[in-house]
Amino acid sequence: MSDRPDIDRFVKDPSLLVELCRSVVDELDANTDDSNVSEREAQLREISKAVERLEKLGVAVPNVLRAEKTRLAASLAVHADSTQALAQLAGEFTDILKELKARLGQEPATAEPRAKGKRSRAPKTDKNVLREHIIRALQKLGGSGRVGDVIEAMGRQLEGKLMPSDLQWREATKEYVWQNNTKWERYRMTQDGTLRNDSPYGIWALTENAK
């Protein structure tokens, strides 16, 4: 929606924006069915162990086994990304609602100062900077690492460089703004081929081209 014509279209008919948001939420929600997540995680662990054992023994790993490992990893990654995106939207929509109420003079007297509602307009660390630090952190971790380890490594790299708005707490996702924005950038990196989109659940990994 960065193009002016698109913005004008939503300004003229805000209901179009609401409809778009609902469509996005429905699409994400379709990927968050966790009825068998635990089962898939268990299957992925066991298949990964079987592949590792065969490789150590020097035995050829059946293609069907590798394919199933990739399929399970990809489905769990989609579930995690969609859940994260819904949590992000919940936080952002809450902030937007607060700002709208403030502009309409409907905020209760006990509400936080209106300046808080403008959080999203405050300067934050650019996504390209976050991308560079994701790559640096993963390179130091040998090309892949658990989410927590990557975030921790980035925290050390960015110490003293983050902006005040980066350090605001997002209650919806239980993390700081820069950490949440990092996860969004990680998602974009899986889409453009910088990070693997089939890595195991909870693992971020560089593709061969990005190492």
KAUR-V198919 format. One line per field, one symbol per residue. ss: DSSP state (A for helix, B for strand, O for the rest). psi: psi as a letter, one per 30 degrees, with the letter a starting at -180 (. if undefined). Layout:
ss: ???
psi: ???
This chain:
ss: OOOAAAAAAAAAOAAAAAAAAAAAAAAAAOOOOOOOAAAAAAAAAAAAAAAAAAAAOOOOOOAAAAAAAAAAAAAAAAAAAAAAAAAAAAAAAAAAAAAAAAAOOOOOOOOOOAAAAAAAAOOOOOAAAAAAAAAAAAAAOOOBBBAAAAAAAAAAAOOOOOOAAAAOBBOOOOBBAAAAAAAAAAAAAAAOOOBOOOOOOOBBBBOAAAO
psi: gfkeeeeeeeeeiffeeeeeeeeeeeeeefggjgfgeeeeeeeeeeeeeeeeeeeefgkkkkeeeeeeeeeeeeeeeeeeeeeeeeeeeeeeeeeeeeeeeefgggklfgllkffefgeffkklkkeeeeeefeeeeeefggfllleeeeeeeeeeegkffkleffgkkjeefhlleeeeeeeeeeeeefeggelkggllkgkkkkleff.
